[in-house]
């Protein structure tokens, strides 16, 4: 059911009808038609101009857009406004840098003549997007691809029907042709049909590991490209610090942003023995002082509660927090002394729960960090440059942030390894995912 269910009250505020098969067909057909008519004829300059219009509308409607996701998935108004602004920054960055990012790549030919690789659009793309960042997740997929000349069919999470409709309306208001960005309220069966449809030329999924397995299998059967970002259980390693309070501030922000509902949020805090007790004490004190917004739904909070209870049953120690949810609300919670064989060590806790691990040295820290099926992001805090390189090379993750957190930016590629998925979004690497990297040669007479 596509509906706006306010997690703060549990009230269903608005309902949206799932599309009929005919409506889904119309959406895919329009995306295919516009790609053939628009991306081949329309100039890059025109797409850049239209994307700048999108940026202007996002910023002008910031508060309205923020209020929508505040009601949809519970994000605080301050964080929601920040997400709208960051989304606008992403659209602006790719509009500003599209020419250089899409420039031909010259190849130095051995046999003489010239050769270039040109980045050409491939066609309509299906974006299957999650609820935790309703605007940002779409921006990092749609922004680059619309500038490339691909068209976008958006299947958003069922919690986010109003924000997905608002985004479609923004692209139309900005002047994009109808069909360039199409929102669909599709069922699981209809999504399966779209993945198999030969008109859809690629799929981008941000979601759960389970969803990734299904979507990747379906895309593989259809012989089409898929990018999967499937969450993580990111380590936050603390080996040394010039200012421990600053490191704690980074840690708190990295864990509790968006009520901990963030794929690349720090979830496992791996701290060297000499700093462990002091760091944990300061982190716990800061955690107790937080007044968090509700999670996205009561069901999500209840699932997190079950995970915490299981961890406690397996021998973990509850440092602070309440293992039980109150509706969609969940208090900051810290688990420590988690046994080696506990399932909690290898699960993603998608909410305000932090795991703490005490280690003796860098080698043990690296072992604990890599003892996870996930490999999205990672954080390393150390004053030793050589040690930082040791972790940067050794951590099995798609991203390692050294002595900083919250460093996501429009120009930086985003993605993971292992069960966190494959492929990249944003940056030069993201711009290459859904393009025809077409070789063009020219023979030159002596």
N, C-alpha and C positions, 0 to 999 in steps of 0.2 A: 504494500500500500504506500503510495506516495502521499505524504502528509507532513505538515508542519506541526510537530508535537513539542511544545515548550517543555524542556527538561526541568525547568525550575518549578513548574506547576503540574506537569503530567497531562496538561490539557491539550487536546487536539484542536488547533486553532484554524487550520485550513486543510482541505483534502483536494487531491488532484487525481483525475482519472488516468489509469494506465492506458497507453495508446492501443488502438486497434491495430491489427496487422496492416490494414490499409493505410493508417497514419504513419506507421513505421516505414512502409514501402514508399510513401510520398516523401518522407524525410531523406531516405537514402537516394532516391531518384533525383531530388533537387540538389543534393550535395554532389552527385555525379555529373549532373547537367552543368552546374555552375563551374565545377572544376574544368570541364572541357571547354566551356565558353569563356570563362573569366581568367583563369590562371594562364592560359595560353595567349590571350589577347591583351589582358590588362598588364600594364607595366609595373615594375617594382616600385617606381616612384609613386604610382597611384596607391599601391598597397601600404606604403609607408605613410602617406598622407592620411589614409583612412585609419591606420593604427594610432596615429597621433590624436585623431578624433576620439578614439576609444579612451585614451589616457585622460583627455579633458573631461569626458563624461564620468569616468570613474571618480575623479577628484571632486567634481561638482556634486556628485551624488553620494559622496563618501558616507555621510551619516545615515542616509536612508539604506544604503547597502549594508552597512555595519549592523543596523537594527534587524535586518532580515536574518542574518546568520546568528545574531544574539537569540532570536526566537527559535530558529531551526535546530541549533545544536548546542546552545547554552554558552557560547563564547562570551566573555565579558565585553562590554562595549568598547573599552579601551583597546583590548587586543583585536577586536573585530575591525575597528577603524584602522589599526596598524596593518592588518592583513589587506584591507582594501588599498591602502597606500602602497604597500609592497607589490601588490598585483599590478598597479598602475606603473610602478617603476620597472617591472619586468617588461610590460608592453612597450614602454618608452625606450628601454635599452635596446630591444631588438629592432624597433623602428629606427633608432639612431645608428645602429651598427649593422643593419641588414646588408648593405652593399659590400662591406668588407667580409662579413661572414659567408656571403654567397658568391664571393668572387671566384673566378676560375682558379684551379690549382695547377700550375704549370708542371710538366714532367720533362726532365732532361733526357732527351732521347739519345740512345747510344748510336743508332744507325743514321742519324741526321733527320732533318725535318722538325716539325713542331708537334707538341701534344699537350693537351690540357684535359683536366677532369672538371666537368661542369656539373653543378648541383641543380638538378631539375626536379620539379614536383612529381609525385607518384600518383596522386589522386585523393579520394576521400579517405579520411582516417576516423576510426572509432576510438573515442576516449571514454574509458570507464573509470570514473573518478570517485574519491572517497569523501566522507562527510567532515573530516577533522579540519581541513582548510578549504572550504568550499570555493573560494575565489582563487587563492594562490595556486592550488594544484592544477586548476584549469588553465591559469595564465601561463604557467611554465610549459604546458603542452601546446595550447592553442596559439599563443603569441608567435613563437618561432615558425610554426607550421603554416599559419595563415600568410606570413610574409614570404615563405618559400613558394606559396602558390597552391598548397594543398587545401582541401576543405575539411571541416571538422563536424562530426556527428557526436554530440555529447550525451552520454548516458551517465547521469549523476546518481549519487546515492539516494535512496528513497527518502532519507531525512531532509534532503535539500532541494525540493521541487521549486520553491519560490526563488532561491538564488540562481538556479539554473535557468529559469525563465527570464529573470532579470538580465542575465548575461546575454542571452539571445537577443533580447530587446535592445541592449546597448550596442551590439554589433550592427543591428539594423539601423538604429538611430545614427550611428557613426558613418553610415553609407555603404557598408558591406552589402553585396547583393544577397537576396534571400536564397539560402542554401549554402552560403559560405560557412556559416556557423549555425548548426541546427540542434536544438534541444529535443530529446525524446524521453518520454516516460515509458520505458520498455520493461517487459517481463524478462525473466531469465531465459525462457525459450526464445523470445524475440532477439535477445542479445546473441544467443547461439546462432540464430539465423543470420544476423548481420555479420558475424565473424565469418561465416561460410559464404556470404554473398560476394561474388567476384568483383563487384563494384567497390567494395571496401578494400583498400590496398594496404592497410596497416592498423595495428591495435596498440594502444597505450593503456596500461592498467596500473593504477595505484590502489593497493588493497591488501587483503590478507594472503598468507601463504597458500591457503586452500584455494582461494579464487585464482591465484597465479597459476597453480597447477592445472586448473580447469581451462582457463583462458589460453594458456600457452599450448596446451594439448589441442584445443580446437583450432587455434591459429596455425599450428603445425600441420594439422590435417588439411587445412586450406592453403598451405604453402605461402603464408604471408608473414611479414615481419611483425614482431611483437616486442614491446618494451615493458618490463615488469619491475615495479618498485613495491616491495612486499613487506616493508617494515623491518624492525630490527630490535636488538637488545644491546645497545651501544655501550661499550666500556668507557669509563671516565677514570683514567689512571693518574694518580698523584704520587710522584716520586720525591719532589722537592719544590719549594716555593719561596720566593723573596717576600711575598705578602700573602700569608695563608688566608686572611680575611677576604682578599680579592678572589682567590681561588675558590673559596666557599661561595662567594656571590655568583661566580660563573657556574658552579655546580648546581646551586639552587635554581638559577634561571634555566639551565639545561635540562633539569628534571621536571620542573613544574610549569613550564610554558604550556599554555593550552590545557591546563589541568593534567599534564603528563600524557596527553593524547597526541603524541608526535612521533612519527616513525623514527627519526634520527635524534630523538632526545636521549640524553644520558640516562641509562637505566641501571647499570652495574658499576658501582664505585669501588675501584681497586686501589687500595691505599697502602703505601709502605708502612711497615710496623712503627717506625719512629714517629710518624705523623698521624697514625690511624686514630688513636683515642681523641686527640685534640681536634682533628678534622671532623670526626663523627659527632663529637659534642657540639661543635659550632654549627654543623649542618642540621643537626636535630633541633637546636635552639631556633635557627632561622625557619625551619619547617613548621614548628609549632606556632610561629607568629603569622603564618599565612592564612588568608581568608579566601579560599578558592571558590570559583564558580562551580556550578554542577557539571558533572560529566554529560556526555551527549544524550544519554537516556538511562532510565532505571535499569534496563536490561544490561547495558554495558557495565554499570556500577555493580550489579549483582554478580556478573561474571568475574569481575576483578575480586570481589569478596570471596568467591569460591576459590580462586587461585591463592589468595593469601591464607585462607584456612587450610588449604592443602599443604602449603609450604610450612605452616606451623605444625601440622600433623606429622610432617616428614622431619621435623627437628629444628627448623629455623627459629630464631629468637626475635620476638617483637620488641623493637627498641622504643618506638613511639607509634601512635595511631590506633585506630579502631578497625578491626578486620571486617566489620559489618557496614554495609552501605545504609544510608537513610534516603530512600528514594533514589534520585540520581546523584546525590551528594556522597562524596567519599573524602575522608580526612587524609592529610599527608601521613604516609606510613613508611616506616623503615624496618627492613628485615636484615638480620645479621646472623653470623654463625650458621650459614646454610650448608648442610652436609653435601659432600661430593656427589652422592648419588641422588640428590633431591631433584625432582622434575623442574622445580622453580629455576634452577640454574640454566635451563635450556628452553625456557618459555619467554615469550614477550609479555610483559605486564604493561598493558596500554592504559595507563592512568597514574595517579599520584603515589606510586609505590617505588621506593628506592631499595636496592640490594647493596649490602656492604661486604667487602672481602678484604681481609688482612693478608698482606704478602711480605716476604722477607727481602726480596730483591727484584731487579728488573726481569730476570729470567722467569721467576714465578709469576710476576705480573703479566708477562706476555702469554704464558701458558693459560692463565685464568681468562684473559681477554679473548683468546682464541677458542676457548672451550665453550663454543656456542654454535648452533646451526646457522646463525645469522651473521651477516657481514656488511652492514650498511655504513654507519659512521663510527667514529671513535675520537676520543679526546685524550690528550697527553699533556700533563703539567710537570715540567722539569726545568731546572736551571742549567742542566748539562746538555750542551749542544750535541755531543756524540750520542748520549742516551736518547735524545729526541729522534735522531736519525735511526737508531736501533729500533725504536717503536714504529716509526714511519714506514720502515721497510718490512717489519715483522708482523704487524697487525693485519689480520685477514679481513679487510674492510675496503669499501670503495672510497672512503674519505677518512682522512686523519687530520684533526685540527690540533695544532700544537700551541699551547698556552693561550687558547682562546675558545670561546663557545658563542653560539648565535651568529656565526660568520656567514650564513647563507646569503648569497647575493646573485643578482641576475646573470652575471658573467661566469659564474662558477658551475662546472658540471656537477650533476647530482645523480647518484646511483650506487648500487652495491654489488656484492658477490655472494656466493653460497646461496642460502635460502632467502636472502634479501632481494634476489632478482638479478636482472641483467639489463644491459643497455644504459644509456644516460639521457638525462634531460638537461636542458639549458647549456649555455656555453657553446664553444665551437663543436664539441663532441655531440651535444644534443642536436645541433643543426644538421648533423650528418645521418641521423637515425632514419628519417623518412624522406630520403631523397634518392633520385636516380643519379648515382655517381657515374656520369656518362663520360667515357673516353672519346675525345675528338682529336684526330690526327690530321696533319697536312703534310703532304710530300712536297719537298722543295728541291727543284733542280739546281745543280751546281752552277 
